Amino acid sequence: MDAVRQRRATALADLQAKAERHNTEITALRDAYQAGDAEAVVSYFEAVFQRSEYPEGFPQEHSIAFSPESKQLVVDYEIPAMDDAIPTVEKYRYVRSNDEIVETKRSEKTRQALYAQVLAQTALRLLHEAFDSDEARVVESAVVSVFVSTIDRATGRPIRPCLVSVRVSAEQFAQINLDRVEPTTCLKQLRAHVSGHPSDLVAVKPIVDINMVDHRFIQEADVLSTLDSRPNLMELTPGEFESLITNLFERMGLEARLTQASRDGGVDCVAFDQRPIFGGKVVIQAKRYKHTVGVSAVRDLYGTVMNEGASKGILVSTSGYGKAAFEFANGKPLELISGANLLSLLSEHAGIEAKIQAPEGWIDAAVE
């Protein structure tokens, strides 16, 4: 009898210890999420979206990233192609005289309209779930992109086109009454990138490439950082930084020309995209900042684009952007490249693995 009690006591102690460890982990995750830690925020929203229930046949595959510099959540989500999501049969009818079941087919136009609704509703649902579940309010803006993984009927090869991509701030989304909106019209008002022919898998460009939302920034120096051989963009001379930016865009296919050294230690240059129809004059400004870039720098870029008669403006920063900057750029021919984006572009197009670490005592130049 004593042996049985001992085994029960041991088992109970093990369960209690396991529960305490679990509770400690949950508490640590909660505290890290509330502090805006990138990994904790991603883990939190992974749990949120994993609990979402969708109709049978939805793959429910998703990828999540979080930029603590911009407080921006990025969600890539997959839905089925139209043939897998919208049945060709609308209803079945039993004909007693012939003792048979007769199908009523949906028209192709009806199926396409229904699929467009599924696409729009999915994007809005993801935004709603993201903002509604963010109890600590660590997310100031969210980017949702909806993809389809399927086979290209022309080539037989796998493809993954993006069919909708939308960015919206938490404040802006809170003004929307989802019970009364028409989903596709709502996305249009939010200036979303929406495929003109989603049933044909005509792709749009994602507003944010989730692969570029990485965390190779070094927040503070430590012993290991002295062993890091990657060039630090914040320690380059102004001339070296100018050459780096102009050479990068040349590697990306633009003809970049430095117009002047920016008085705030950055780069001002004009590039030319030689592609027909889509090309033209591009104004590029690059800023080496430690702190989040405010909306004033984006306004300045837009003014320069208008004055130069350029087709597009690109602002590159070694930090991130606030929600006001994204809101101002939305719907304008402007592209905001954060420090994480810049590191990814350098790796992809120039083969340079760099890092961003502000030296001690670094002070951001004032925006003129």
C-alpha positions in Angstrom: 0.0 0.0 0.0 2.8 2.4 0.9 4.5 1.6 -2.5 1.2 2.5 -4.3 1.0 5.8 -2.4 4.6 6.6 -3.2 4.1 6.0 -6.9 1.0 8.2 -6.9 2.9 10.9 -5.0 5.8 10.7 -7.5 3.4 10.9 -10.5 1.6 13.8 -9.0 4.8 15.7 -8.3 5.9 15.1 -11.9 2.6 16.4 -13.2 2.9 19.5 -11.0 6.5 20.1 -12.1 5.5 19.8 -15.8 2.5 22.2 -15.3 4.8 24.7 -13.6 7.3 24.5 -16.4 4.5 25.0 -18.9 3.1 27.9 -17.1 6.5 29.5 -16.8 7.0 29.1 -20.6 3.5 30.7 -21.2 4.3 33.6 -18.9 7.6 34.2 -20.6 6.0 34.1 -24.0 3.3 36.5 -22.9 5.8 38.9 -21.4 7.9 38.8 -24.6 4.9 39.3 -26.8 3.8 42.3 -24.7 7.3 43.7 -25.0 7.1 43.4 -28.8 9.8 40.8 -29.2 9.7 39.6 -32.8 9.9 35.9 -32.2 7.3 36.0 -29.5 4.9 38.1 -31.6 5.2 35.6 -34.4 4.6 32.7 -32.1 1.6 34.4 -30.6 0.0 35.0 -34.0 0.9 31.5 -35.2 -1.3 30.2 -32.4 -4.1 32.7 -33.4 -4.2 31.6 -37.0 -3.9 27.9 -36.2 -7.1 28.1 -34.3 -9.0 29.6 -37.2 -11.6 27.3 -38.7 -12.0 27.3 -42.5 -14.1 25.2 -44.9 -12.9 21.8 -45.8 -10.4 22.0 -48.6 -8.6 25.1 -47.5 -4.9 24.3 -47.0 -4.6 26.8 -44.1 -0.9 27.2 -44.9 0.5 30.5 -43.7 3.7 32.3 -43.0 4.1 35.1 -40.4 6.7 37.8 -39.8 6.9 40.8 -37.6 9.1 43.9 -38.0 9.6 45.5 -34.5 11.1 48.6 -36.1 7.8 49.3 -38.0 5.5 47.4 -35.6 4.2 45.7 -38.8 2.8 42.2 -39.0 3.1 40.4 -42.3 0.9 37.4 -43.1 1.1 35.2 -46.2 -1.9 32.9 -46.5 -2.9 30.3 -49.0 -6.3 29.5 -50.3 -7.3 26.8 -52.9 -7.6 27.6 -56.6 -11.1 28.3 -58.0 -11.7 24.7 -59.2 -11.0 23.4 -55.7 -13.0 26.1 -53.9 -16.1 26.7 -56.0 -18.0 23.6 -57.1 -19.3 23.5 -60.7 -22.6 22.2 -59.4 -25.0 24.7 -57.8 -27.6 22.2 -56.6 -29.1 18.8 -57.2 -32.8 18.1 -58.0 -34.5 14.8 -57.8 -36.9 14.0 -60.7 -39.4 11.5 -59.5 -40.8 10.6 -63.0 -37.4 9.4 -64.2 -36.1 8.4 -60.7 -32.9 10.3 -61.2 -30.9 13.2 -59.7 -30.3 16.1 -62.1 -27.5 18.6 -61.6 -27.9 22.3 -62.0 -24.5 23.8 -63.1 -23.2 27.1 -62.0 -22.2 29.5 -64.8 -18.6 30.3 -65.2 -19.3 33.9 -64.5 -21.0 33.0 -61.2 -18.1 30.9 -60.1 -15.6 33.6 -60.9 -17.7 36.2 -58.9 -17.9 33.8 -55.9 -14.2 33.1 -56.0 -13.5 36.9 -56.0 -15.7 37.1 -52.9 -13.8 34.2 -51.2 -10.5 36.0 -51.9 -11.7 39.3 -50.5 -13.4 37.8 -47.5 -10.3 35.8 -46.6 -8.1 38.9 -46.7 -10.4 40.9 -44.5 -10.9 38.0 -42.1 -7.1 37.7 -41.6 -6.8 41.4 -40.9 -9.7 41.2 -38.5 -8.2 38.3 -36.6 -4.8 39.9 -36.5 -6.0 43.2 -35.0 -8.8 41.8 -32.8 -6.5 39.2 -31.1 -3.7 41.7 -30.5 -4.4 42.3 -26.8 -1.1 44.1 -26.2 -1.5 46.4 -29.2 2.0 45.7 -30.4 0.9 45.7 -34.1 0.4 49.2 -35.6 -0.1 47.9 -39.2 -0.6 44.6 -41.0 0.1 43.4 -44.5 -1.9 40.4 -45.7 -1.1 38.7 -48.9 -3.2 35.7 -50.2 -1.6 33.1 -52.5 -2.6 30.0 -54.4 -0.2 27.0 -54.7 -1.1 25.1 -57.8 0.2 23.8 -61.1 0.6 26.0 -64.2 -1.5 24.3 -66.9 0.7 25.7 -69.6 4.0 24.4 -68.2 3.1 21.7 -65.7 5.3 23.4 -63.2 4.4 24.5 -59.6 3.4 28.2 -59.3 2.4 30.3 -56.3 0.8 33.6 -57.6 -0.3 36.3 -55.2 -3.9 37.2 -55.8 -4.4 40.0 -53.3 -2.1 42.1 -51.0 -3.3 44.8 -48.7 -1.7 46.9 -46.0 -3.7 48.8 -43.4 -3.1 50.4 -40.0 -4.9 49.2 -36.9 -6.4 52.6 -36.5 -7.7 52.6 -40.1 -9.1 49.1 -39.8 -10.9 49.9 -36.6 -13.1 52.4 -38.6 -14.5 49.6 -40.8 -17.8 47.9 -40.0 -17.2 44.5 -41.4 -20.9 43.5 -40.9 -21.9 46.0 -43.6 -19.1 46.3 -46.1 -19.0 44.7 -49.6 -15.6 42.9 -49.4 -14.2 43.6 -52.8 -15.3 47.3 -52.6 -13.7 47.5 -49.1 -10.4 46.2 -50.5 -10.5 48.7 -53.3 -11.0 51.5 -50.8 -8.0 50.2 -48.8 -5.9 50.5 -52.1 -5.2 46.8 -52.1 -3.4 45.1 -54.9 -6.1 42.8 -56.3 -5.8 40.4 -59.2 -8.0 41.5 -62.1 -8.7 37.8 -63.0 -8.1 35.7 -59.9 -9.8 32.7 -61.4 -7.1 32.7 -64.1 -4.4 33.1 -61.4 -3.3 36.5 -62.7 -0.7 37.6 -60.1 -0.2 40.9 -58.4 3.0 42.0 -56.6 2.9 41.5 -52.8 3.2 44.7 -50.9 5.8 43.2 -48.7 8.0 40.2 -49.5 7.9 38.2 -46.3 11.4 36.8 -47.1 12.7 40.3 -46.7 11.3 40.7 -43.2 14.3 39.3 -41.3 16.0 40.3 -38.1 19.7 40.7 -38.9 19.9 43.9 -37.0 22.2 43.9 -34.0 20.5 45.7 -31.2 23.4 46.0 -28.9 27.1 45.0 -29.0 28.3 41.8 -27.4 31.4 39.7 -27.4 30.4 37.7 -30.4 29.9 40.8 -32.6 33.6 41.4 -32.6 33.9 38.1 -34.5 31.4 39.1 -37.1 33.1 39.8 -40.4 30.1 41.2 -42.2 30.4 44.9 -43.3 28.4 47.3 -41.1 26.4 49.7 -43.2 26.4 52.3 -40.4 30.2 52.4 -40.3 30.8 53.0 -44.0 32.1 56.4 -45.1 29.5 58.6 -46.9 31.3 57.9 -50.2 31.3 54.2 -49.6 27.6 54.3 -48.7 26.8 56.3 -51.9 28.7 53.7 -54.0 26.9 50.8 -52.3 23.4 52.2 -53.0 24.1 53.2 -56.6 25.8 49.9 -57.4 23.0 48.0 -55.8 20.3 49.5 -58.0 22.5 49.1 -61.1 22.7 45.4 -60.2 18.9 45.4 -60.1 18.8 46.7 -63.7 18.5 50.5 -63.2 20.9 53.1 -64.6 21.7 54.9 -61.3 23.4 58.3 -61.2 24.3 60.1 -58.0 23.0 63.7 -58.1 24.5 65.0 -54.9 25.6 63.8 -51.5 22.7 64.3 -49.2 23.4 66.8 -46.4 22.0 64.3 -43.8 24.6 61.7 -44.6 22.5 59.8 -47.0 22.2 59.4 -50.7 20.2 61.3 -53.3 20.3 59.8 -56.8 18.2 59.5 -59.9 17.9 56.2 -61.7 16.4 55.2 -65.1 14.4 52.1 -65.7 14.7 51.3 -69.4 11.8 48.9 -69.5 9.1 49.9 -71.9 5.7 50.9 -70.4 6.8 50.2 -66.8 10.1 52.1 -66.9 10.9 55.8 -66.4 12.7 58.1 -64.1 13.1 57.0 -60.5 14.2 59.2 -57.6 16.1 57.3 -54.9 16.9 58.6 -51.4 18.8 56.5 -48.9 19.0 57.4 -45.2 21.2 55.9 -42.5 18.9 56.1 -39.5 18.9 54.3 -36.2 15.4 55.2 -35.3 12.1 54.7 -37.1 11.7 57.0 -40.1 8.8 59.5 -39.8 6.4 60.6 -42.3 8.2 63.9 -43.1 11.0 62.0 -45.0 8.3 60.3 -47.1 6.6 63.6 -47.8 10.0 65.1 -48.9 10.5 62.2 -51.3 7.1 62.6 -52.8 7.7 66.3 -53.3 11.0 65.5 -55.1 9.2 62.9 -57.3 6.6 65.5 -58.3 9.3 68.2 -59.0 11.4 65.9 -61.0 8.5 64.5 -63.0 9.6 61.0 -62.0 7.5 57.9 -62.4 8.5 56.5 -59.0 10.3 57.3 -55.7 12.2 54.9 -53.5 13.2 55.6 -50.0 15.8 53.4 -48.4 16.5 53.4 -44.7 18.7 51.4 -42.4 15.9 51.3 -39.9 12.1 50.9 -40.4 9.0 53.1 -41.0 6.1 54.1 -38.8 2.5 53.6 -39.7 2.1 57.3 -40.7 4.8 56.8 -43.3 3.1 53.7 -44.8 -0.3 55.5 -44.8 1.1 58.5 -46.7 2.8 56.3 -49.2 -0.3 54.1 -49.8 -1.6 54.7 -53.3 1.3 56.9 -54.4 4.2 55.9 -56.7 6.4 55.4 -53.6 8.3 52.4 -52.3 9.7 52.2 -48.8 12.6 49.9 -48.3 13.5 49.1 -44.7 16.9 48.0 -43.3 15.8 44.4 -43.4 14.8 44.8 -47.1 18.1 46.5 -47.8 20.1 43.6 -46.3 18.0 41.1 -48.3 18.5 43.0 -51.6 22.3 43.3 -51.0 22.4 39.5 -50.5 20.3 38.7 -53.4 21.6 41.1 -56.1 25.1 41.9 -55.0 26.1 38.8 -53.0 26.9 41.0 -50.0 26.1 39.7 -46.5 26.0 42.9 -44.4 24.7 44.0 -41.0 23.3 47.1 -39.5 24.6 48.2 -36.1 24.5 51.8 -35.1 27.8 52.9 -33.4 27.7 54.1 -29.9 26.6 57.7 -29.7 25.0 57.7 -33.2 22.6 60.6 -33.7 20.2 60.5 -36.6 20.4 63.6 -38.8 17.4 65.9 -38.8 15.1 65.7 -41.8 15.4 68.9 -43.7 
